[in-house]
Amino acid sequence: MTAARVFNIDFSKPGSFKSNGSPVAIEELPYCGGGPAFIVWEPAIVLGKLFEYKEFPLGALSGKRCLELGAGCALVSICAAMQGAHVIATDRADVIHHTQRNIDLNAAVIRSKGGSVQARVLDWREDVPDDLGAIDMIFASDIAVSPKSTPLVRFSKTLKSLCDKYGQHQEIYIAHKARSELLDELLYLSLHRMGFEGNVLTGKDNQHPLYSSERVDILKVKWTGKTLEDMPDEFMPGDDE
């Protein structure tokens, strides 16, 4: 479900959603025909508000260099920057203008919090850029909404390439909504085969109590440095996208 339906958030109304005590302005385009990247979904809210809960004590993100994969509306990147992080919000070329639009809407408040966000094109079908600089943390939310292996494998390969190129010490947080058992299995399988291990943060004890969801898991993983086996982008018959 969209964030609006689950948490009763209306981004068209100023102050409907806040991060670190300040309103966050987000422009959604649900009828533009561009797909789910132009809407804020439930996992993005859960992950964005995690930055204000016990997993991240006050000041934990200040000065951290972060990268978001599949930023879409940029809500999670903006929430991290509101905590003083310096974030690279990445997405496909056909989405990044919308990402930039929402960054611009919040630029003044982000600066006042000591953070920053820049938008960059990073397509999971292409090589990882060489000029991203140091990365302390990587995060993503709702990376796939249907049980098809191709986007999940591309995501996991991109994540592995980032760790390989910029160091395997990064903290990685992935907010994932349980839509089907098959989707869950494909995500965990693709991450495992690329050498990622970790644990799951679930429920009000581990997520912000006012912005938690029983259907959203936050995977906290790290790369082991070992890829178990290579995978083609399509490892399920007939699954090409």
C-alpha positions as CSV (number, residue, x, y, z in Angstrom):
1,M,0.0,0.0,0.0
2,T,1.0,3.6,-0.4
3,A,2.3,5.5,2.6
4,A,-0.8,7.7,2.6
5,R,-3.2,4.7,3.0
6,V,-1.2,3.0,5.8
7,F,0.0,5.9,7.9
8,N,-2.7,8.5,7.0
9,I,0.0,10.9,5.5
10,D,-1.1,13.5,3.0
11,F,2.1,14.9,1.4
12,S,0.1,17.6,-0.3
13,K,-0.5,19.1,3.1
14,P,2.5,20.9,4.7
15,G,3.6,19.3,7.9
16,S,1.7,16.0,7.3
17,F,5.1,14.2,7.7
18,K,8.1,15.3,9.6
19,S,11.7,14.2,10.0
20,N,13.9,15.3,12.9
21,G,11.2,17.8,13.9
22,S,10.9,19.5,10.5
23,P,8.2,19.1,7.8
24,V,9.2,17.1,4.7
25,A,7.7,18.2,1.3
26,I,7.2,15.4,-1.2
27,E,5.6,15.7,-4.6
28,E,4.0,12.4,-5.7
29,L,2.9,11.8,-9.3
30,P,0.6,8.8,-9.1
31,Y,-1.0,9.3,-12.5
32,C,2.0,10.1,-14.5
33,G,2.3,6.6,-15.9
34,G,5.9,6.3,-14.7
35,G,5.3,3.4,-12.3
36,P,5.8,3.0,-8.6
37,A,9.0,5.2,-8.4
38,F,6.8,8.3,-8.4
39,I,4.8,7.3,-5.3
40,V,5.9,7.0,-1.6
41,W,5.3,3.5,-0.4
42,E,5.0,2.0,3.1
43,P,8.6,0.7,3.4
44,A,10.1,4.1,2.6
45,I,8.3,5.6,5.6
46,V,9.3,2.7,7.9
47,L,13.0,3.1,6.9
48,G,13.0,6.9,6.9
49,K,11.6,6.9,10.5
50,L,14.0,4.2,11.6
51,F,16.7,7.0,11.4
52,E,15.0,8.6,14.4
53,Y,14.7,5.4,16.5
54,K,17.1,3.4,18.7
55,E,18.9,1.8,15.8
56,F,20.3,5.3,15.2
57,P,21.0,7.2,18.4
58,L,20.9,11.0,18.1
59,G,23.8,12.2,15.9
60,A,24.6,8.7,14.6
61,L,24.1,9.8,10.9
62,S,25.8,13.2,11.3
63,G,28.5,13.4,8.7
64,K,27.9,9.9,7.3
65,R,28.2,9.4,3.6
66,C,25.3,7.4,2.4
67,L,23.9,6.1,-0.9
68,E,20.3,5.2,-1.7
69,L,19.5,2.7,-4.5
70,G,16.2,3.2,-6.2
71,A,15.5,6.5,-4.5
72,G,12.3,7.4,-6.4
73,C,10.7,10.2,-4.5
74,A,13.8,10.5,-2.4
75,L,12.0,10.4,0.9
76,V,14.5,8.0,2.6
77,S,17.5,10.1,1.4
78,I,15.8,13.3,2.6
79,C,15.2,11.7,6.1
80,A,18.8,10.6,6.3
81,A,20.0,14.1,5.3
82,M,17.7,15.6,7.9
83,Q,19.8,13.7,10.4
84,G,23.0,15.4,9.1
85,A,24.0,12.7,6.5
86,H,25.5,13.4,3.1
87,V,23.5,11.3,0.7
88,I,23.7,10.3,-3.0
89,A,20.2,9.5,-4.1
90,T,20.3,7.3,-7.2
91,D,17.8,6.0,-9.7
92,R,17.2,5.4,-13.4
93,A,17.6,8.2,-15.9
94,D,13.8,8.3,-16.5
95,V,13.2,8.8,-12.7
96,I,16.0,11.0,-11.5
97,H,14.3,14.3,-12.5
98,H,11.6,13.5,-10.0
99,T,14.1,12.6,-7.3
100,Q,15.8,15.9,-7.9
101,R,12.5,17.8,-7.7
102,N,11.9,16.5,-4.2
103,I,15.4,17.2,-3.1
104,D,15.0,20.8,-4.2
105,L,11.8,21.1,-2.3
106,N,13.6,20.3,0.9
107,A,17.0,21.8,0.2
108,A,16.8,24.7,2.7
109,V,15.7,22.5,5.6
110,I,18.4,19.9,4.8
111,R,21.1,22.5,4.8
112,S,19.9,23.8,8.2
113,K,20.3,20.3,9.6
114,G,23.9,20.0,8.3
115,G,23.1,17.4,5.7
116,S,23.0,17.3,1.9
117,V,21.5,15.2,-0.9
118,Q,22.6,15.0,-4.5
119,A,20.8,13.0,-7.3
120,R,22.8,10.7,-9.5
121,V,21.8,8.2,-12.2
122,L,22.6,4.7,-11.3
123,D,21.0,2.0,-13.4
124,W,21.2,-1.6,-12.1
125,R,21.6,-2.8,-15.6
126,E,24.9,-0.9,-16.0
127,D,28.3,-0.8,-14.2
128,V,28.6,1.1,-10.9
129,P,30.3,4.5,-11.4
130,D,33.9,5.0,-10.3
131,D,33.4,8.5,-8.8
132,L,31.0,8.0,-6.0
133,G,33.6,8.6,-3.2
134,A,33.6,7.0,0.2
135,I,30.3,5.3,1.3
136,D,29.5,4.6,4.9
137,M,26.0,3.3,4.5
138,I,23.8,2.0,1.7
139,F,20.0,1.8,1.9
140,A,17.0,0.9,-0.3
141,S,13.3,0.4,0.1
142,D,10.7,-1.6,-1.9
143,I,13.1,-2.7,-4.5
144,A,10.6,-5.0,-6.2
145,V,6.9,-5.3,-6.0
146,S,6.3,-8.5,-8.0
147,P,7.9,-11.9,-7.7
148,K,10.3,-11.7,-10.7
149,S,13.9,-12.5,-10.3
150,T,15.5,-10.1,-12.8
151,P,15.2,-6.8,-10.8
152,L,16.2,-8.6,-7.6
153,V,19.3,-10.1,-9.1
154,R,20.3,-6.8,-10.7
155,F,19.8,-5.1,-7.4
156,S,21.9,-7.7,-5.5
157,K,24.6,-7.5,-8.2
158,T,24.7,-3.7,-8.0
159,L,24.9,-3.9,-4.2
160,K,27.8,-6.4,-4.4
161,S,29.6,-4.2,-7.0
162,L,29.3,-1.2,-4.7
163,C,30.8,-3.1,-1.8
164,D,33.5,-4.5,-4.0
165,K,34.5,-1.2,-5.4
166,Y,34.0,1.0,-2.3
167,G,34.8,-1.4,0.5
168,Q,32.8,-4.1,2.1
169,H,32.5,-2.4,5.5
170,Q,29.3,-0.5,4.7
171,E,26.2,-0.8,6.7
172,I,23.3,-1.8,4.5
173,Y,19.6,-1.4,5.3
174,I,16.8,-2.7,2.9
175,A,13.2,-2.1,3.7
176,H,11.1,-4.9,2.2
177,K,7.4,-5.5,2.2
178,A,6.2,-9.0,2.3
179,R,3.8,-9.2,-0.6
180,S,4.2,-12.9,-1.4
181,E,6.3,-15.9,-0.2
182,L,7.9,-16.2,-3.6
183,L,9.0,-12.5,-3.6
184,D,10.5,-12.9,-0.1
185,E,12.4,-16.1,-1.2
186,L,13.7,-14.5,-4.3
187,L,15.1,-11.5,-2.5
188,Y,16.7,-13.6,0.2
189,L,18.1,-16.0,-2.4
190,S,19.6,-13.3,-4.6
191,L,21.2,-11.5,-1.6
192,H,22.6,-14.8,-0.2
193,R,24.1,-15.9,-3.5
194,M,25.8,-12.5,-3.8
195,G,27.4,-13.1,-0.4
196,F,25.2,-10.9,1.9
197,E,24.4,-11.9,5.5
198,G,22.6,-10.2,8.3
199,N,19.5,-10.0,10.4
200,V,15.9,-8.6,10.2
201,L,14.5,-5.7,12.2
202,T,10.8,-6.3,12.7
203,G,8.0,-5.0,14.8
204,K,7.6,-2.0,17.2
205,D,10.6,-3.0,19.3
206,N,12.9,-2.5,16.3
207,Q,11.1,0.0,14.1
208,H,9.8,3.4,15.1
209,P,6.6,2.6,17.2
210,L,4.5,5.1,15.4
211,Y,5.7,4.2,11.9
212,S,6.1,0.4,12.1
213,S,4.4,-2.2,10.0
214,E,4.0,-6.0,10.6
215,R,4.3,-6.4,6.8
216,V,7.6,-4.5,6.4
217,D,10.9,-6.1,7.3
218,I,14.1,-4.1,7.5
219,L,17.1,-6.2,6.5
220,K,20.3,-5.2,8.0
221,V,23.1,-6.9,6.0
222,K,26.8,-6.7,5.2
223,W,28.8,-8.2,2.4
224,T,30.9,-11.2,3.5
225,G,33.3,-10.6,0.6
226,K,32.5,-13.9,-0.9
227,T,30.1,-14.5,-3.7
228,L,28.6,-18.0,-3.5
229,E,27.8,-18.3,-7.1
230,D,27.2,-16.1,-10.1
231,M,23.7,-15.7,-11.4
232,P,22.2,-14.7,-14.8
233,D,19.8,-11.8,-14.5
234,E,17.1,-14.2,-15.4
235,F,17.2,-17.4,-13.3
236,M,13.5,-18.2,-13.5
237,P,12.1,-19.4,-16.9
238,G,10.1,-16.7,-18.7
239,D,11.2,-14.0,-16.1
240,D,12.8,-11.3,-18.2
241,E,11.9,-8.1,-16.3
